[in-house]
Amino acid sequence: MVSKKINFIVLICVSVITVNINAITLDEAIETALKKSPEILIQKQKLLEAHQEKRVKKAQNFGKINAVGSYTRYNIPRTLTPIVPPITPDVVSSREISSAGLIYEVLLFNGFADVSSVDIAELGKKISNINLSLTKEQLIYNIKSLYFKIVSLKNQKTSAISYQRALEKLYKDVKKEVEVGKKAKIDLLKVSSELENASFNVKSIENSIKTLKAKLASIIGVDEIDDVESVNDDEKFSANVDLRNSYTYKKAKFEAQKSKKAIRKAKSLYFPKIGLNTYYGSNFAKGIQEELWQAGININWRLYDFGYKDAQLQKAKIAHMVSKLRLKNTELKLKSDIIDANNRISTAIAKVQSAKKQLILLKKIKDTEYIKYEKGISDMYDLLYAIAKYQNAQSSFIEAMYDLKMQKAYLNYITAGEK
């Protein structure tokens, strides 16, 4: 009888350890995702796009050089070049004149709109860089969340299988005692019912693991994942963080700075536009070539536009006010989220401690109920109830440990930034 008890307890408590040589580690999952995830690749392309946008704005400040040419047939002869004193009778004229040359145009002054455009493009590049960092941090958190859930379910499955095998052993023992008349058949039915429930629980956990593996493979950027390895190291986190260093806050700050530059750009509409236009080329007719060049400065000043300039300026000011309010809202939300995350960590720690104590107590209750049942003091229902409570406590303890890791990972995610 003592031997049966020992075997029963061993089956309940011992974890089934499996080794999969194709299992992926958490670090490998993150490393693969940072290389293959479509979201990361998209943000990298957007960063390159922002870099090119800055190049566009800077290049526009240097003007442009165009090659130009023409062929014209007139109804009456035209001079090959403009007539200037003194007028001589040998001036070349023709009804067919061709020309070829280069034009260089540059805006010398446009109310500092060009400077503002470059600054806005630079801020856009910084925002794209932060978006890439935020996408990485979000991806890492999502991977950890799924990874921890899978490992947690694997451990729960191990516990559930041990519970199922223990019930199978109990079923055999009770069946023998029913056959010799020591136990009632109702006890066998109760064990059988609980065994069916245990088998369903194992299958349910297996299906949940398959679903989470598929989701993990999707966000990593691979077709499938065979298995995941256990997580031994505890998730590190800092309880004291400066939210102003976070990527989320810095993005909102750069957005506010960008909108302020947009106000300066809108004010440029009130200034005149001064440009330089130069031409160098030649006209051709009757086998004769005449060299021509010119250079000029032009000014364009919008004096009245029926309120367009004012509307553009007011729109930019409103956008800046909105961005400032969003920055403040981001700061307040981050403060709230950090407090919430720290409280969730504290709750998770308390849950782990509570689950551990319950597990110890319920093990004692289970062992006691087994002894009572063997002596005929209690019935099968009490024993199965004690076993089920102990099994649930095991699952709760495993779940609580990985929930704690997830809460720490969440705090790291919302406070991630350049230190």
C-alpha positions in Angstrom: 0.0 0.0 0.0 2.8 2.4 0.8 4.4 1.6 -2.5 1.2 2.5 -4.3 1.1 5.8 -2.5 4.7 6.6 -3.4 4.1 5.7 -7.1 1.0 7.8 -7.2 2.7 10.9 -5.7 5.7 10.5 -8.0 3.4 10.4 -11.0 1.6 13.6 -9.9 4.7 15.6 -9.0 7.4 14.6 -11.5 7.6 16.7 -14.6 8.0 15.0 -18.0 11.1 16.5 -19.6 11.4 16.5 -23.4 14.3 17.7 -25.5 13.8 19.0 -29.1 16.9 19.6 -31.1 14.9 21.8 -33.4 13.6 24.1 -30.7 14.1 27.8 -31.1 15.4 30.0 -28.2 13.9 33.3 -27.3 17.0 35.1 -28.4 17.0 33.3 -31.7 13.3 34.1 -32.2 14.0 37.8 -31.7 17.1 37.8 -33.9 15.2 36.1 -36.7 12.3 38.5 -36.4 14.5 41.6 -36.6 15.9 40.2 -39.9 12.8 38.8 -41.5 9.7 40.4 -40.0 7.8 42.3 -42.8 7.0 45.1 -40.3 10.7 45.7 -39.6 11.5 45.6 -43.3 8.7 48.1 -44.0 10.0 50.6 -41.3 13.5 50.3 -42.6 12.3 51.2 -46.1 10.4 54.2 -44.6 13.6 55.3 -42.9 15.4 55.2 -46.3 12.5 57.1 -47.8 12.8 59.8 -45.1 16.6 60.0 -45.8 15.9 60.6 -49.5 13.2 63.2 -48.7 15.9 65.2 -46.8 18.2 64.9 -49.8 15.4 66.2 -52.0 14.8 69.3 -49.9 18.6 70.1 -49.7 19.1 69.6 -53.4 16.2 72.0 -54.2 18.2 74.8 -52.5 20.9 74.6 -55.2 18.5 75.1 -58.1 18.5 73.2 -61.3 20.2 73.0 -64.6 18.2 72.1 -67.7 19.3 71.4 -71.2 17.0 73.1 -73.7 16.7 73.1 -77.5 14.3 74.1 -80.2 13.6 74.2 -83.9 11.3 76.9 -85.3 10.1 77.7 -88.8 8.7 81.3 -89.2 6.5 82.7 -92.0 9.1 85.5 -92.6 12.8 85.6 -92.0 14.0 86.3 -88.5 17.4 87.4 -87.3 19.6 84.8 -85.8 20.4 87.1 -82.8 18.6 90.1 -81.4 19.5 93.3 -83.5 21.6 95.8 -81.5 23.2 99.0 -82.8 25.0 99.6 -85.0 22.7 97.9 -87.5 24.7 96.5 -90.5 23.3 95.0 -93.7 25.0 91.7 -93.2 22.8 90.6 -90.3 22.0 86.9 -90.7 18.3 86.1 -91.0 16.4 82.9 -91.7 12.9 81.4 -91.6 14.4 78.3 -89.9 16.3 78.8 -86.7 17.5 76.1 -84.2 18.8 76.7 -80.7 20.6 74.7 -78.0 21.8 75.7 -74.6 21.7 75.4 -70.8 19.4 77.1 -68.3 20.4 77.5 -64.6 17.7 78.6 -62.2 17.9 79.0 -58.4 15.7 80.6 -55.8 17.9 83.0 -53.9 15.4 83.9 -51.2 11.9 82.5 -50.5 11.3 83.7 -46.9 13.4 80.9 -45.3 10.9 78.3 -46.5 13.8 76.2 -47.9 15.6 76.2 -44.5 12.3 75.1 -42.8 11.8 72.4 -45.4 15.2 70.9 -44.7 14.6 71.1 -40.9 11.2 69.4 -41.3 12.7 66.7 -43.5 15.4 66.1 -40.8 12.8 65.8 -38.1 10.9 63.4 -40.4 14.0 61.3 -40.6 14.3 61.2 -36.8 10.7 60.3 -36.5 11.1 57.5 -39.0 14.1 56.3 -37.0 12.1 56.2 -33.8 9.2 54.4 -35.6 11.7 51.7 -36.6 12.9 51.5 -32.9 9.3 51.4 -31.7 8.4 48.7 -34.2 11.4 46.6 -33.0 10.4 47.0 -29.3 6.8 46.2 -30.0 7.9 43.1 -32.1 10.2 42.0 -29.2 7.3 42.4 -26.7 4.9 40.5 -28.9 7.4 37.7 -29.4 8.1 37.5 -25.7 4.4 37.5 -24.9 3.7 34.6 -27.3 6.9 32.8 -26.3 6.2 33.0 -22.6 2.6 31.7 -23.1 3.9 28.8 -25.2 6.5 27.8 -22.5 3.9 28.2 -19.8 1.4 26.0 -21.6 4.2 23.4 -22.3 4.9 23.2 -18.6 1.2 23.1 -17.8 0.9 20.3 -20.4 3.7 18.4 -18.7 1.8 18.8 -15.4 -1.5 17.8 -17.0 0.1 14.7 -18.5 1.5 13.7 -15.1 -2.0 14.2 -13.6 -3.5 12.1 -16.4 -1.0 9.3 -15.8 -1.6 9.4 -12.1 -5.3 9.0 -12.7 -4.7 6.1 -15.0 -2.6 4.5 -12.3 -5.3 5.2 -9.8 -8.0 3.8 -12.1 -6.1 0.5 -12.4 -5.6 0.3 -8.6 -9.3 1.1 -7.9 -10.4 -1.4 -10.6 -8.4 -4.2 -8.9 -10.0 -3.3 -5.5 -13.4 -3.2 -7.1 -12.9 -6.7 -8.5 -12.0 -8.1 -5.1 -14.9 -6.2 -3.5 -12.9 -3.7 -1.5 -14.2 -0.6 -3.3 -17.5 0.3 -4.8 -18.0 0.5 -8.6 -19.1 4.1 -8.2 -15.5 5.0 -7.3 -14.3 3.6 -10.6 -16.8 5.7 -12.4 -15.7 8.8 -10.6 -12.1 8.2 -11.5 -13.1 7.4 -15.1 -15.0 10.6 -15.4 -12.1 12.7 -14.1 -9.7 10.8 -16.4 -11.8 11.8 -19.4 -11.7 15.4 -18.2 -7.9 15.2 -17.8 -7.5 13.8 -21.3 -9.5 16.6 -22.8 -7.4 19.2 -20.8 -4.2 17.8 -22.3 -5.7 17.9 -25.8 -6.9 21.5 -25.3 -3.5 22.6 -24.2 -1.9 21.0 -27.2 -4.2 22.8 -29.6 -3.5 26.1 -27.8 0.2 25.6 -28.2 -0.1 24.8 -31.9 -2.1 28.1 -32.4 0.4 30.2 -30.5 3.3 28.6 -32.4 1.6 29.6 -35.7 1.2 33.1 -34.5 4.8 33.3 -33.3 6.0 32.0 -36.7 3.9 34.6 -38.4 5.4 37.6 -36.6 8.9 36.2 -36.7 8.6 35.9 -40.5 9.1 32.1 -40.9 6.8 29.4 -42.2 6.6 27.3 -39.0 8.2 26.6 -35.6 8.9 23.1 -34.4 9.2 23.9 -30.7 10.5 26.5 -28.2 13.0 26.0 -25.4 12.5 26.8 -21.8 13.3 30.2 -20.4 15.7 30.1 -17.5 16.8 33.8 -17.1 14.4 36.1 -15.3 13.2 39.2 -17.3 15.2 42.2 -16.1 13.4 45.6 -15.6 13.9 48.9 -13.9 11.3 50.3 -11.6 12.7 53.8 -11.9 12.6 55.1 -15.4 12.6 58.5 -17.1 9.7 58.6 -19.4 11.3 61.5 -21.4 13.9 59.0 -22.7 11.3 56.7 -24.1 10.8 56.4 -27.8 7.1 57.2 -27.5 7.7 60.5 -25.8 10.6 61.5 -28.1 8.4 60.8 -31.2 5.7 63.1 -29.8 8.3 65.8 -29.0 9.7 65.6 -32.6 6.2 65.9 -34.0 5.7 69.1 -32.0 9.1 70.4 -33.2 8.1 69.5 -36.8 4.8 71.4 -36.5 6.6 74.5 -35.1 8.9 74.4 -38.2 5.8 74.3 -40.3 4.6 77.6 -38.8 7.9 79.2 -39.9 7.4 77.7 -43.4 3.9 79.2 -43.5 5.2 82.6 -42.6 7.5 82.5 -45.7 4.4 83.2 -47.8 4.5 86.8 -46.5 8.0 87.4 -48.0 9.0 88.0 -51.6 10.5 85.3 -53.7 13.8 86.3 -55.4 15.3 84.1 -58.1 18.3 83.9 -60.4 17.8 82.8 -64.0 20.8 82.3 -66.4 21.1 81.0 -70.0 24.0 80.0 -72.2 23.6 78.6 -75.7 23.7 79.1 -79.4 21.3 79.8 -82.3 21.9 78.0 -85.6 20.7 79.0 -89.1 22.2 78.6 -92.6 25.3 76.9 -91.2 26.0 79.9 -89.0 26.2 79.7 -85.1 25.7 82.7 -82.8 26.6 82.4 -79.1 24.0 83.8 -76.7 24.0 84.2 -72.9 21.9 86.1 -70.3 21.5 86.4 -66.6 18.8 88.0 -64.6 17.2 88.3 -61.2 13.5 88.3 -60.7 11.2 89.0 -57.8 7.7 87.8 -57.1 5.8 89.2 -54.1 2.3 88.1 -53.4 0.5 91.2 -52.2 -3.0 89.9 -51.9 -4.5 86.5 -52.1 -7.9 86.8 -50.5 -6.8 85.3 -47.1 -4.8 82.3 -48.4 -1.6 83.3 -46.5 -3.4 83.9 -43.3 -5.4 80.7 -43.6 -2.2 78.7 -44.1 -0.5 80.3 -41.1 -3.5 79.8 -38.9 -3.7 76.1 -40.0 0.0 75.6 -39.1 -0.5 77.2 -35.7 -3.5 75.0 -34.9 -1.5 71.9 -36.0 1.3 73.0 -33.7 -1.1 73.4 -30.8 -2.6 70.0 -31.4 0.9 68.5 -31.4 1.8 70.2 -28.1 -1.4 68.8 -26.6 -0.5 65.4 -27.9 2.9 65.6 -26.4 1.3 66.5 -23.0 -1.2 63.6 -23.4 1.6 61.2 -24.3 3.5 62.3 -21.1 0.4 61.8 -18.9 -0.4 58.5 -20.5 3.1 57.2 -20.1 3.0 58.1 -16.4 -0.2 56.3 -16.0 1.0 53.2 -18.0 4.2 53.0 -16.0 2.3 53.1 -12.7 -0.1 50.5 -14.0 2.8 48.3 -15.2 4.6 48.5 -11.9 1.4 47.7 -10.0 0.8 44.7 -12.4 4.3 43.5 -11.6 3.6 43.8 -7.9 0.4 41.9 -8.3 2.1 39.2 -10.3 4.8 38.8 -7.7 2.1 38.5 -5.0 0.3 36.0 -7.2 3.4 33.8 -7.6 4.0 33.9 -3.8 0.4 33.0 -3.1 0.3 30.3 -5.7 3.5 28.7 -4.3 2.0 28.7 -0.8 -1.3 27.2 -2.0 0.7 24.5 -3.9 2.5 23.5 -0.7 -0.8 23.4 1.3 -2.8 21.6 -1.3 -0.1 19.0 -1.7 -0.4 18.2 2.0 -4.2 18.1 1.7 -3.9 15.7 -1.3 -1.5 13.4 0.5 -3.8 13.4 3.6 -6.9 12.7 1.5 -5.1 9.8 -0.2 -4.3 8.3 3.2 -7.9 8.8 4.4 -9.3 7.2 1.3 -6.9 4.2 1.7 -8.2 3.8 5.3 -11.8 4.1 4.2 -12.3 7.3 6.2 -13.2 9.5 3.1 -14.7 8.7 -0.3 -13.4 8.9 -3.8 -15.0 12.3 -4.4 -12.9 13.9 -1.6 -9.7 12.4 -3.0 -10.4 13.4 -6.6 -11.3 16.9 -5.5 -8.0 17.3 -3.6 -6.1 16.0 -6.5 -7.9 18.3 -8.9 -7.3 21.3 -6.6 -3.6 20.4 -6.5 -3.4 20.1 -10.3 -5.1 23.5 -10.7 -2.6 25.0 -8.2 0.3 23.6 -10.3 -1.1 25.2 -13.4 -1.8 28.5 -11.6 1.7 28.6 -10.2 3.3 28.0 -13.7 1.0 30.6 -15.2 1.8 33.1 -12.5 5.5 32.7 -13.0 5.3 33.4 -16.7 2.7 36.2 -16.2 5.3 37.9 -14.1 7.8 37.7 -16.9 5.2 39.1 -19.3 4.5 42.1 -17.0 8.2 42.9 -16.8 8.5 42.7 -20.5 5.5 45.0 -20.9 7.2 47.6 -18.7 10.4 47.3 -20.7 8.3 47.8 -23.9 6.5 51.0 -22.9 9.6 52.6 -21.4 12.0 51.5 -24.2 14.2 54.3 -25.4 17.7 55.8 -25.8 19.2 56.1 -22.4 
